[in-house]
Amino acid sequence: MMKRKILEKIHDIMRLKHYSFRTEKSYIHWMKRFYYYHNRKHPEDMGEKEVNDFLTYLAVKQKVSSSTQNQALNALIFLYKYGLNRDNFDIGKFVRAKRRESLPVVLSRREVKAVLDLLNGVYWLIGNLLYGCGLRLSECLDLRIKDIDFDLNRIMVRSGKGDKDRITMLPERLRSPLIDQINKVTKIHRKDVISGFGNTYIPYSLMKKYPNSPTDICWQYLFPASGLCYSEDMKRKVRFHLHESAVQKEIRKAAKLSGITKRIGCHTLRHSFATHLLEDGYDIRTIQKLLGHKDIRTTMIYTHVLNESRIHVVSPLDKDK
C-alpha cells in the first residue's frame, strides 16, 4: 500500500489548508483507486502518463460524470503537488467525461407539503429547514445551537460549500419547534456532563482558539447523534451530529408513502425552495445569496426550471376539431 507517511502528510496539509472532512475523505478515496488501478504501483514510480490513463479509464470504461472525473483529477494533482512535491506536474490531454446538461427535480408546493407532513419528530424539523431555508443536508446537520438567532430571525450557515459562511432566514413557523429542539439538546448535554462526557466535535483550529468550546452548550449540535463516538482528532468520546443516511432514509420513505412518482431526495427540497422563491418574484441575486452559490450561472438553472414548467403551447390532441 502507499507509504503511510505520504497519506499522513496529505492529511496534515489538508487540515492546514482547512479542507473539509468530506473533501479529505474523497481525495484519499481517489488516491487509493489510482493506486489499485495500477496494480499497487507506488505513486513515486508513476507520473503524468499513469494519471492520464486512469482519468481516461474513468471516462471511457467507468462512464463517470464530468464532476466525478474532475474530483479525481484534483485529488491526484494534490497527491503529486503536495504529497510528492512535484510542483510542475502536467497531465496533458486526456479523454474528458461528457458534461450532461440536466434540470433538477422540483416539487410543487402541494407535493412539498405532502412529503413534509409524512415526516415525524426531528426529521420533520430537518425537512422543514431544508425546504424553508434552502439548506444543503450537510449544512443543516452541521448547525450548532449558537447558529440560530431568534432575535434577528436568521440562521447562520457556517463553513458551507467552499468553506463559506452565509445567512439565511429563520421561518416564523419553525421558531417554536426550534426552541423545543434546543431544550431537548440541553437535557441530553446535561446528562452527558453528569456521566463524565459532554464533549462535542470541534475542528482542531477552533479548539485551539476556543479551548472550552467542546463542552459549551452553545457549540452543541442542533441535531445530535443518539450515541457517543470516539474522535481521533480530539482523542476522546464526543457526541457528533445525526448521520446523513438516517435523514436520507426518512425523506425517501416519506416520498414513497406520499405516492409522488418523482425521484425525491433531500436536495430536492433545496431545489424546490429556490424555484418557489422565483415564482414569488424574488430577485435571482437574492436567491443566489440565500443558496450560497459562488456563480450566478449556478442559480440561473432554476429560471430554466421555471420556464420549462410554464408551457403555454396547446397540444394538437387537445385542439377542438
C-alpha positions as CSV (number, residue, x, y, z in Angstrom):
1,M,0.0,0.0,0.0
2,M,1.0,3.6,-0.4
3,K,3.5,4.6,2.3
4,R,1.5,5.6,5.3
5,K,3.7,8.7,5.8
6,I,2.5,10.1,2.5
7,L,-1.1,9.8,3.5
8,E,-0.4,11.3,6.9
9,K,1.4,14.2,5.1
10,I,-1.5,14.7,2.9
11,H,-3.9,14.6,5.9
12,D,-1.8,17.2,7.7
13,I,-1.7,19.5,4.7
14,M,-5.4,19.3,4.2
15,R,-6.0,20.2,7.8
16,L,-3.6,23.1,7.5
17,K,-5.4,24.3,4.4
18,H,-8.8,23.9,6.2
19,Y,-10.2,21.4,3.7
20,S,-13.4,19.8,4.8
21,F,-13.6,16.3,6.2
22,R,-15.7,15.3,3.1
23,T,-13.1,16.6,0.7
24,E,-10.3,14.9,2.6
25,K,-12.2,11.6,2.5
26,S,-13.0,11.8,-1.2
27,Y,-9.4,12.8,-2.1
28,I,-8.0,9.8,-0.2
29,H,-10.5,7.6,-1.9
30,W,-9.4,8.6,-5.4
31,M,-5.7,8.3,-4.5
32,K,-6.3,4.7,-3.4
33,R,-8.4,4.0,-6.5
34,F,-5.5,5.3,-8.6
35,Y,-3.0,3.1,-6.7
36,Y,-5.0,-0.1,-7.1
37,Y,-5.8,0.6,-10.8
38,H,-2.1,0.5,-11.5
39,N,-1.7,-2.8,-9.6
40,R,-0.4,-1.3,-6.4
41,K,2.5,0.5,-8.1
42,H,3.8,3.3,-5.8
43,P,2.9,6.8,-7.0
44,E,6.5,7.8,-6.7
45,D,7.2,5.4,-9.6
46,M,4.4,6.8,-11.7
47,G,3.8,10.1,-13.4
48,E,1.7,12.0,-15.9
49,K,1.1,9.0,-18.2
50,E,-0.4,6.9,-15.5
51,V,-2.6,9.7,-14.3
52,N,-3.7,10.3,-17.8
53,D,-4.5,6.6,-18.3
54,F,-6.5,6.5,-15.1
55,L,-8.6,9.6,-15.9
56,T,-9.3,8.3,-19.4
57,Y,-10.3,4.9,-18.0
58,L,-12.9,6.6,-15.7
59,A,-14.5,8.5,-18.6
60,V,-14.4,5.7,-21.2
61,K,-14.8,2.5,-19.2
62,Q,-16.5,3.6,-16.0
63,K,-18.5,6.4,-17.7
64,V,-18.3,8.6,-14.7
65,S,-19.8,12.2,-14.8
66,S,-17.6,15.1,-15.6
67,S,-17.8,16.4,-12.0
68,T,-16.6,13.0,-10.7
69,Q,-13.7,12.9,-13.1
70,N,-12.7,16.4,-12.1
71,Q,-12.8,15.4,-8.4
72,A,-10.4,12.5,-9.2
73,L,-8.2,14.9,-11.2
74,N,-8.0,17.4,-8.3
75,A,-7.2,14.6,-5.9
76,L,-4.3,13.3,-8.0
77,I,-2.9,16.8,-8.6
78,F,-3.0,17.3,-4.8
79,L,-1.2,14.0,-4.3
80,Y,1.7,14.8,-6.7
81,K,2.0,18.5,-5.8
82,Y,1.9,18.3,-2.0
83,G,2.4,14.6,-1.2
84,L,5.3,14.0,-3.6
85,N,6.5,17.7,-4.1
86,R,6.1,17.7,-7.9
87,D,5.2,21.4,-8.5
88,N,5.4,21.2,-12.3
89,F,3.1,18.3,-12.7
90,D,1.5,18.4,-16.1
91,I,-1.0,15.7,-17.1
92,G,-1.5,16.8,-20.6
93,K,-4.6,15.8,-22.7
94,F,-6.9,13.1,-21.6
95,V,-10.4,11.9,-22.5
96,R,-12.8,14.1,-20.6
97,A,-16.2,12.9,-19.4
98,K,-19.1,14.5,-21.2
99,R,-20.9,17.1,-19.3
100,R,-24.6,16.4,-19.1
101,E,-27.0,19.3,-19.0
102,S,-29.9,18.3,-16.8
103,L,-32.6,20.1,-14.9
104,P,-33.1,19.5,-11.2
105,V,-36.2,17.7,-9.9
106,V,-38.6,20.2,-8.3
107,L,-41.7,19.6,-6.3
108,S,-44.9,21.6,-6.4
109,R,-46.0,23.3,-3.2
110,R,-48.6,20.6,-2.7
111,E,-46.0,17.9,-3.2
112,V,-43.6,19.5,-0.7
113,K,-46.4,19.6,1.9
114,A,-47.3,16.0,1.2
115,V,-43.8,14.9,1.8
116,L,-43.1,17.0,4.9
117,D,-46.4,16.0,6.5
118,L,-45.3,12.4,6.5
119,L,-42.1,13.1,8.4
120,N,-42.0,12.8,12.2
121,G,-40.1,14.2,15.1
122,V,-36.6,15.6,14.4
123,Y,-36.9,14.5,10.7
124,W,-39.9,16.8,10.3
125,L,-37.9,19.7,11.6
126,I,-34.9,18.9,9.4
127,G,-37.1,18.5,6.3
128,N,-38.7,21.9,7.0
129,L,-35.3,23.6,7.4
130,L,-34.1,22.1,4.1
131,Y,-37.1,23.5,2.3
132,G,-37.8,26.6,4.4
133,C,-34.2,27.8,4.4
134,G,-32.7,26.3,1.2
135,L,-30.1,24.4,3.2
136,R,-28.0,21.5,2.0
137,L,-28.3,18.4,4.2
138,S,-24.7,18.7,5.4
139,E,-25.3,22.4,6.3
140,C,-28.4,21.6,8.3
141,L,-26.8,18.8,10.3
142,D,-23.7,21.0,10.9
143,L,-25.8,23.6,12.7
144,R,-24.9,24.4,16.3
145,I,-27.2,25.9,18.8
146,K,-25.3,29.2,18.6
147,D,-26.2,29.5,14.9
148,I,-29.9,30.1,15.5
149,D,-30.6,33.8,16.0
150,F,-34.1,34.2,17.3
151,D,-33.8,38.0,17.8
152,L,-32.8,38.7,14.2
153,N,-34.9,35.9,12.7
154,R,-31.9,34.4,10.9
155,I,-29.8,31.2,10.7
156,M,-26.0,31.4,10.3
157,V,-24.7,28.7,8.0
158,R,-21.0,28.1,8.9
159,S,-18.4,26.6,6.5
160,G,-20.8,25.7,3.8
161,K,-19.7,24.5,0.4
162,G,-16.4,26.2,-0.5
163,D,-15.9,26.8,3.2
164,K,-18.1,29.9,3.0
165,D,-20.4,31.4,5.7
166,R,-23.8,32.9,4.8
167,I,-27.0,34.0,6.4
168,T,-30.5,32.7,5.6
169,M,-33.9,33.3,7.1
170,L,-35.5,31.7,10.1
171,P,-39.1,30.8,9.2
172,E,-41.5,32.0,11.7
173,R,-43.3,28.7,11.7
174,L,-40.2,26.9,12.9
175,R,-39.4,29.2,15.9
176,S,-41.3,27.2,18.5
177,P,-40.1,23.7,17.2
178,L,-36.5,25.0,17.2
179,I,-36.8,26.2,20.8
180,D,-38.2,22.8,21.8
181,Q,-35.3,21.1,20.0
182,I,-32.7,23.3,21.7
183,N,-34.3,22.4,25.1
184,K,-34.0,18.7,24.2
185,V,-30.4,19.1,23.3
186,T,-29.7,20.9,26.5
187,K,-31.2,18.0,28.5
188,I,-29.0,15.5,26.6
189,H,-25.9,17.6,27.2
190,R,-26.6,17.8,30.9
191,K,-26.9,14.0,31.2
192,D,-23.6,13.7,29.2
193,V,-21.8,16.0,31.6
194,I,-23.1,14.2,34.6
195,S,-21.9,10.9,33.0
196,G,-18.4,12.4,32.6
197,F,-18.7,13.2,29.0
198,G,-20.4,16.3,27.4
199,N,-17.9,17.0,24.6
200,T,-18.9,17.7,21.0
201,Y,-16.7,17.6,18.0
202,I,-14.8,20.8,17.3
203,P,-12.2,21.2,14.5
204,Y,-8.7,21.4,15.8
205,S,-8.1,25.0,14.7
206,L,-11.3,26.2,16.5
207,M,-10.5,24.2,19.6
208,K,-7.1,25.9,19.9
209,K,-8.9,29.3,19.7
210,Y,-11.8,28.3,22.0
211,P,-10.5,25.6,24.4
212,N,-13.7,25.3,26.3
213,S,-16.0,25.1,23.3
214,P,-16.3,21.2,23.3
215,T,-18.4,21.3,26.5
216,D,-20.1,24.7,26.0
217,I,-23.8,24.3,25.3
218,C,-23.8,26.9,22.5
219,W,-21.4,24.7,20.5
220,Q,-23.5,21.5,20.7
221,Y,-25.0,20.2,17.5
222,L,-28.7,21.2,17.0
223,F,-29.3,17.6,15.8
224,P,-27.0,15.4,17.9
225,A,-26.5,11.7,17.3
226,S,-28.2,9.2,19.6
227,G,-24.8,7.8,20.9
228,L,-21.2,8.8,21.5
229,C,-18.3,8.1,19.2
230,Y,-14.5,8.3,19.6
231,S,-12.8,11.2,17.8
232,E,-9.3,10.5,16.6
233,D,-8.7,14.3,16.4
234,M,-9.8,15.1,19.9
235,K,-8.7,11.8,21.5
236,R,-11.9,11.4,23.4
237,K,-15.5,10.3,23.1
238,V,-17.8,13.0,21.7
239,R,-21.4,13.4,20.6
240,F,-21.4,14.1,16.8
241,H,-24.4,15.1,14.8
242,L,-27.1,12.8,13.3
243,H,-25.8,10.8,10.4
244,E,-26.9,11.9,6.9
245,S,-28.0,8.5,5.9
246,A,-30.7,8.4,8.6
247,V,-32.2,11.6,7.2
248,Q,-32.0,10.5,3.6
249,K,-33.7,7.2,4.5
250,E,-36.6,9.1,6.2
251,I,-37.0,11.5,3.3
252,R,-37.1,8.7,0.7
253,K,-39.6,6.8,2.9
254,A,-41.9,9.8,3.1
255,A,-41.6,10.4,-0.6
256,K,-42.7,6.8,-1.3
257,L,-45.6,7.0,1.1
258,S,-46.8,10.2,-0.5
259,G,-47.4,8.5,-3.8
260,I,-45.3,11.0,-5.7
261,T,-43.6,9.4,-8.7
262,K,-40.7,11.8,-9.0
263,R,-37.3,10.8,-7.8
264,I,-37.0,12.7,-4.4
265,G,-34.1,13.2,-2.1
266,C,-33.0,15.8,0.5
267,H,-31.6,18.1,-2.2
268,T,-35.0,18.2,-3.9
269,L,-36.3,20.3,-1.1
270,R,-33.5,22.8,-1.7
271,H,-34.3,22.9,-5.4
272,S,-37.9,23.5,-4.6
273,F,-37.1,26.3,-2.2
274,A,-35.2,28.2,-4.9
275,T,-37.8,27.6,-7.6
276,H,-40.7,28.7,-5.4
277,L,-38.9,31.9,-4.4
278,L,-38.5,32.7,-8.1
279,E,-42.3,32.0,-8.6
280,D,-42.9,34.5,-5.8
281,G,-41.0,37.2,-7.7
282,Y,-37.8,37.3,-5.7
283,D,-34.6,38.6,-7.4
284,I,-32.2,36.0,-8.7
285,R,-29.3,37.7,-6.9
286,T,-31.1,37.4,-3.6
287,I,-31.7,33.7,-4.2
288,Q,-28.1,33.3,-5.1
289,K,-27.0,34.7,-1.7
290,L,-29.5,32.5,0.2
291,L,-28.3,29.4,-1.6
292,G,-24.6,30.3,-1.2
293,H,-23.8,29.9,-4.9
294,K,-20.5,31.4,-5.9
295,D,-21.5,31.8,-9.6
296,I,-24.8,33.3,-10.6
297,R,-24.9,30.8,-13.5
298,T,-25.5,28.0,-11.0
299,T,-28.6,29.8,-9.7
300,M,-29.8,30.5,-13.2
301,I,-30.7,26.8,-13.6
302,Y,-33.9,27.5,-11.6
303,T,-35.0,30.1,-14.1
304,H,-34.8,27.3,-16.7
305,V,-36.9,25.0,-14.5
306,L,-39.5,27.7,-14.0
307,N,-39.7,28.5,-17.7
308,E,-39.9,24.8,-18.6
309,S,-42.9,24.4,-16.2
310,R,-44.8,27.3,-17.8
311,I,-45.5,25.7,-21.2
312,H,-48.3,27.6,-22.9
313,V,-48.4,25.6,-26.1
314,V,-51.6,23.7,-26.6
315,S,-51.2,20.1,-27.7
316,P,-52.9,19.3,-31.0
317,L,-54.5,16.4,-29.2
318,D,-56.5,19.0,-27.1
319,K,-57.4,21.2,-30.1
320,D,-61.1,21.2,-31.0
321,K,-61.7,19.8,-34.4
